[in-house]
Amino acid sequence: MKLYHGSDVLIDVIILDKSKPFKDFGKGFYLSDDYNQAFDMAKQRVRQKMGIGTPIVTTFEFDEQEISKGDLNVKIWNDYCVEWAEFVIRNRNRKLPYPWHDYDIVYGPIADDGVTMQLRRFEAGYLTIEQLVEELKYDEGITFQYYFANEKAISKLKKL
């Protein structure tokens, strides 16, 4: 399958140290199987840099059979749920030890852009966990992301 990474630079070599911590699934390399979604992320990255740069999508090949071979620790969510929300909360919580999970690859929904505000509301007791799940749903419908946590997982990607 083809996976896409949106950024403001072409990725020749994946350098995990450049990844930002406290994202949905932790510090790692994120991809999508939807080119348009990756391009939207690339445009967002350019906007974050005050319009400096060009949106670029880098394409990788990933053999889906790697997920079921058993040599990678993989977590999959096919929908929004309480367990997924709790996972996102832990990964985005700057007060918890980092990293707190040992998954090589995680696949699941992307949290809505307002995740930081929603997590603060949850932590303050204004939302139940079930309400938080609803608040974290992406406004434009469910979209998914692939997270590659380490060199073991990254080695399964081939740049096209």
N, C-alpha and C positions, 0 to 999 in steps of 0.2 A: 504494500500500500504506500501511497505517497503521503508524506506529512510535510507541513509548511511552517516556517518560522518567520514571523514578521518583525522587522527591526528597521533601523536607519543605516545599517551596514550589512554588506554581504558576509555571510558566515562561511569562512573557509575551514576553520578548525574551531570546534566547540570548546570554549574555555569556561569551565564551571565557576571559576573564581570571579568572573565578570557578572554572574547571576546575582540578582538581588534577593536578600532574605525576606521573610515574612510575607510571602505570596500564598495563594490558596493552598497549594500542596507543599510548600516549602521552597528553599533555595534550590534551584535546578534549572534545567533547560525545558522550555515550554513550546509545544507545537500543536497544530490543528490539522485535521484531515480536510478542512474546508479552506481553499485558497483565499476566498473573499474575506473570511474571518481573519486570516493571517495578514492580509493586506490592510484591513481595518486596524489591526494592532500596530502595524508598521506606521500607518498614518498617525495613530495616537502617540507613538514614540516620537515622531517628528514634532508634533504639537507640543509635547512635553519639553522639547528643546527649543521652544519659541520659534518654530518653523524652520530651524536650521537643519538641513539634510534632506534626503530623499527617501521615501518609503521603499523598502526593498524586501522581497520575499525570497527566502532560500528554501529550496526543495530537497527533501531527503527521502530515501527509500527505507521502509521498515517492514520486515517480514513478520506478519501477525502471528505466525506459528511460534515465535520466540516467547510469546506470552504464556503459552500452554506447555512449553518444554520442561518447565520446572526448575531451571537454573537461575531464574530471576524471581525476586519477591515482588509480586504485582497486586495492586488493589484496584478494583473496578467498581464504579458507581454508574449505573445507566439512567439514573433519575435523581432529582433532589430528594433528600431524606434527612432525618435527624442525625444519623451517623455521619453523613457527608458534612453537614453544617458544623458538627462538633469537631471534625477533622480540620475544616477551614479555620475555625476559632483558634484551635491550638497552634496551627501554623502561623497565624497572623498575630498571635499574642507575644509581644516583645518581652514579657515578664517571665515566660517559660524558658527552660533550657533548650538550646537549639543545636542540632536537630533533635526532634523527639520521636521520629518514626524511622523505620529501617527499610521502607519500600524502595525498590529500584525504579519501578515505573508505577505511576498512578494515572488512571483515566477517569474523568468525571466531569460534571457540569462546571461551567465558569460561573463564579459569583458575580452578581450585579456590581456595577462600578461604584455604587454607594456603600460598599461593604464596610468600610471603616466606620462610617456613621452608624450603620445598623448594629455593628458589633458593640460599639459604645452604648447604644440604647439597650442592648441585651445585657451587657455587663452591669448596667445601672438598674436593671430590674424592670425596665419598661416593656420588654418583650419576653414572652415565653420562648422556649426553644422551637416550638412548632410555628410560632409567629415569625421567628427569625428565618426559618426555612422559607417561608412565603416571601419575606422581604428580600432575601438573597437571590430569588429567582430573577433571571435576566429578563428585562422588559420586552425584548424582541423575540422571546421564545428561547427554549433550551438550546444551548450551544456547549460543545465539549472541548476539553483540552487534554493533551497528553503531557505528562511530566516525566522527565528523565533525570534521576537524582544523582547519578554517579558515573564514573568512567565505565563501569561494567555495563550499565544501561546504554550509555552513549556509544559504546563500541558496536551496538546493534544497528546504528543508523549509518546509512551510506549517502553521502552528498551526491546529488545528481547535477 
